[in-house]
Amino acid sequence: MKKEKIITATIGLCLAASLLAGCNEATGETVAASQLGGGQTQISVENSQGAAVSTEGQYCFSFNGYTIMPGTEVAPAIAVLGDNYEFLEQASCAGQGTDRAYMYPGFTVGAYKSEGVEYIKTIVIVDSLTDCNGLHVGDSFADAKAILGTPDYEDDFILIYKASNTQLWINAENGMGEITEIVYTDGE
């Protein structure tokens, strides 16, 4: 349990650092989410081309029948997810408020404030138990391509899929094609 908290805190710090790389305006769409029982997370995403895209042509995190989309307001998602999270906040890179991380079991919601409203920047999945339409942390890039199709960009460390103003990043820190995290981001 202590190891999981250290890993979660480390991921939160990395997420916060990545949030500092850029600040964006958001779409303001509404979102909702809920937590599965037993501490597990289930993600189900699909489109007609087999990629993880919602019916609105956006990459989004579907969680027990609800959708959390990068670029939308945080408040509705947090209201449904509940308060079972660890929270990290620090000054924004551009000096425009604060960047925040809501670290839930299995995933982290990264957020920023713009004009007094808090928006989702990223949803980061690092838990191998989290199902992303058949894709998991620990799977290979080949598995990701079989499920999601051809990426818009790829190298030894990342596959990037783009849809409208959102992106899905499949990361492999080791450069060997083993997935270490799955990131939904606003793509700005």
Number of C-alpha atoms within 10 A of each C-alpha: 6 7 8 10 13 11 13 21 17 12 20 25 17 13 23 24 15 15 22 18 10 13 20 14 15 21 14 15 12 15 21 20 20 19 19 12 8 6 10 13 23 18 20 20 20 18 15 9 10 13 23 28 24 19 12 10 14 21 30 31 29 23 21 15 13 19 20 27 29 31 28 23 25 26 16 14 21 19 13 14 18 12 11 12 16 15 16 16 16 16 14 20 17 11 9 13 15 19 25 25 28 21 23 20 20 17 22 23 27 28 27 32 22 15 8 8 13 20 28 27 33 29 25 23 28 22 19 17 16 21 18 23 18 15 24 23 21 16 17 18 22 13 16 22 14 13 18 21 15 14 17 12 11 15 11 14 17 22 22 16 23 21 19 12 16 23 24 29 21 28 24 23 14 11 12 11 22 21 27 21 22 24 22 27 24 28 19 13
